[in-house]
Amino acid sequence: MTTDDKTLKPAHGIGRRQFTGAAIAGAATLPVLHPLRLVRAQAPVRVGVLLPRSGFLSAIGAACWRGAELAPNILSDMGLAVEVVGADTESNPDTGRTQAERLIREGVDMLVGCFDSGTTAAVAQVAEQNGMPFVINIAADPAITEQGYQYVFRNFPKAPTLVMRGLGSINNLFEVTGTTPRTTVFMHINDTFGTAMSRGIQALAPRVGVPYEFLDSISYDPQARDLSVEVSRARALDPDFLMVVTRLNDAILLVRECVRQRFDTMGIISPGSPGMYEKQFADTLGPYAEYATTSVPWFNPTSPITTELQSQFVAEFPDQTFELNPGFTFEALMICADAAQRAGSTNADDLVAALRATEIAEHPMYGGPIQFDEEGQNPNIDTVVVQIQDGGPVVTAPVDIATAEAVFPVPSWADRG
Amino acid sequence: MLPIEFYFDAAIKGLLTGSVYAMLAVGLSIIFGVMRVVNFAHGEMLVAGMFGAYLVFVTLGLDPILAIPIVALVMFLFGVALQRGLIDRFITAPEHQQFLVLIGVALILTNGLDMIFGPDARNVQVPYAFASFEVGPFFLDNVRVYSAIAALALIALLYLFFNHTLTGKAIRACADNNRGAQVVGLNVSRLYAITFGIGAACAGAAGCLLIMVIDVTPHLGADFTLLAFTIVIIGGLGSMTGALLGGLLIGVSEAMAGILIQPSLKSSFSFGLLILVLLLRPNGLLGKRSS
């Protein structure tokens, strides 16, 4: 539409200035007169991202947040509009609940979070009570999506799936390397995630057919200041290898203590937990971090979106390592933006209907297309085996995406210093 | 059944860790013993000390044990300034007001450190971080052994200061009989400032020792305040020897709980011990009976 100055002449006593002023005022009030839904459909979907950016999980929370920071630009290039609103759960479920309520009051359209299962369970409750679509980036406690929630969707494996695939990967590692240990001690954190993993291992190990015996199961506080006694206890049992479910800080403490007590085993292996593939783990422990092995959902290095995401990540955060935490957080935002675009609305029920119909074939994390079953769970996420080699995590299995060969048994601590 | 030497090993490790805990608790005990003020910001002062040691390490490359004089001096001056500028006004105020002021100081310290350093965990990698002494069947890591020696040496120095210097004796006089100390002409306000400074310096020194054992984040403080309280209450409020005994007891009991029950129940074992002491000896193991 074009404007013609001639039509703006003061024929009825209205001057050009008055007309312009009235037009501006009218334009300013237009959104108020239109239905809210129509106006907001044109805006990016506002997603509240809840992460533990302070407290004992802060390092991992910061890693997740990097994925959220990259999302708006990369998704915009893909034609998806998203606005990210961050909130800190302070590694505390109660704070997570309060922050979720605050974000909902402030008018976000969807929630994403929260990395740890305890906080995620609390936020899921708030989301369900408020009819707020909630996409879980990382959290494995199966109970979260087994309560019949309608607004909660999880793009991360449940603990039993992690355990099943983790134990299977560990068996495979032993077969490939031709070394089968006979005994292990299981050391794990005692938070919601650690307990769920422990229960999963106890229930599923006989079904998977593990070739080793569990000599002991040692649980400890994830905020432990000292793991010397825990490691001494494991050392006294002389296991062939250590199976661990950790967070970051305790993973560092645990390995440090193993070195100090000269507690050599064939290796330290996690069937699916954070900590040992993270940058701070490798930076802090140096050569002693090498060969720490984790079976874990990971990014797909062959996906074009991963390549794009990784290159932007390196440009934006040159001192950091791209791993699953930013990957899954980015992917959760991608799911939200995709649902909002298909819904053509930011109405919660429309978004939920769109989330249920999600079908994303090309995405950064390893596994099949992103879909949600009737529980709101994506069943298609696969796991890979990563091992720290030359100061960073490399994929050693499955073979189609492996970038290095697994080392097992690992060299003794004395041979690394 | 675990071999018997394993229990000795755990007890020795508990004693080493307990020595560092004692260093932290001594500061809290001194402040309460003299000023009758419970320092609810003590854990946060420890965390400030840890960050101080971290800064000295990354800027000057100085080992945290060697950084103790620098960090302790800075924390002493901070403590004196805090006492003179703020705490002194609340010395005679009701306890709940003192409590609120010090909680406020704790919040400011935590959030200030968060703003300066961010939430990421920081650590100091000394050259002997992974080394250990092999003594018979036991492995004692160098970091804990050096930290424990430094903590015990500092506690001994404090003991000498309070028993063999004029200022130390004057502070003890204030603690024993505040009014009497004023009557004989002691500058009680100045002595309180020195006492609070010493308490803060103790927290700073304990921070230098702990940074070698655990990574520091700004939000660690509350846990350590609670730990220091537990130790001081078990040992006896206001008693330096009690704080030492309490620290060692907590260290050993946590270690033994890790073997006898489950490591995840270590803290509940400490609190169980605290309840037991409160039931049987409400003034703590070495605390004075109130008249």
Boltz contact constraints between the chains, C-beta under 6 A:
constraints:
  - contact:
      token1: [A, 53]
      token2: [B, 119]
      max_distance: 6.0
  - contact:
      token1: [A, 54]
      token2: [B, 119]
      max_distance: 6.0
  - contact:
      token1: [A, 54]
      token2: [B, 219]
      max_distance: 6.0
  - contact:
      token1: [A, 55]
      token2: [B, 219]
      max_distance: 6.0
  - contact:
      token1: [A, 58]
      token2: [B, 119]
      max_distance: 6.0
  - contact:
      token1: [A, 59]
      token2: [B, 120]
      max_distance: 6.0
  - contact:
      token1: [A, 59]
      token2: [B, 121]
      max_distance: 6.0
  - contact:
      token1: [A, 190]
      token2: [B, 264]
      max_distance: 6.0
  - contact:
      token1: [A, 218]
      token2: [B, 263]
      max_distance: 6.0
  - contact:
      token1: [A, 219]
      token2: [B, 262]
      max_distance: 6.0
  - contact:
      token1: [A, 219]
      token2: [B, 264]
      max_distance: 6.0
  - contact:
      token1: [A, 220]
      token2: [B, 263]
      max_distance: 6.0
  - contact:
      token1: [A, 220]
      token2: [B, 264]
      max_distance: 6.0
  - contact:
      token1: [A, 221]
      token2: [B, 264]
      max_distance: 6.0
  - contact:
      token1: [A, 225]
      token2: [B, 214]
      max_distance: 6.0
  - contact:
      token1: [A, 226]
      token2: [B, 17]
      max_distance: 6.0
  - contact:
      token1: [A, 228]
      token2: [B, 13]
      max_distance: 6.0
  - contact:
      token1: [A, 229]
      token2: [B, 10]
      max_distance: 6.0
  - contact:
      token1: [A, 229]
      token2: [B, 255]
      max_distance: 6.0
  - contact:
      token1: [A, 229]
      token2: [B, 258]
      max_distance: 6.0
  - contact:
      token1: [A, 230]
      token2: [B, 263]
      max_distance: 6.0
  - contact:
      token1: [A, 232]
      token2: [B, 9]
      max_distance: 6.0
  - contact:
      token1: [A, 232]
      token2: [B, 10]
      max_distance: 6.0
  - contact:
      token1: [A, 236]
      token2: [B, 2]
      max_distance: 6.0
  - contact:
      token1: [A, 236]
      token2: [B, 6]
      max_distance: 6.0
  - contact:
      token1: [A, 249]
      token2: [B, 215]
      max_distance: 6.0
  - contact:
      token1: [A, 259]
      token2: [B, 130]
      max_distance: 6.0
  - contact:
      token1: [A, 260]
      token2: [B, 132]
      max_distance: 6.0
  - contact:
      token1: [A, 260]
      token2: [B, 141]
      max_distance: 6.0
  - contact:
      token1: [A, 261]
      token2: [B, 139]
      max_distance: 6.0
  - contact:
      token1: [A, 284]
      token2: [B, 123]
      max_distance: 6.0
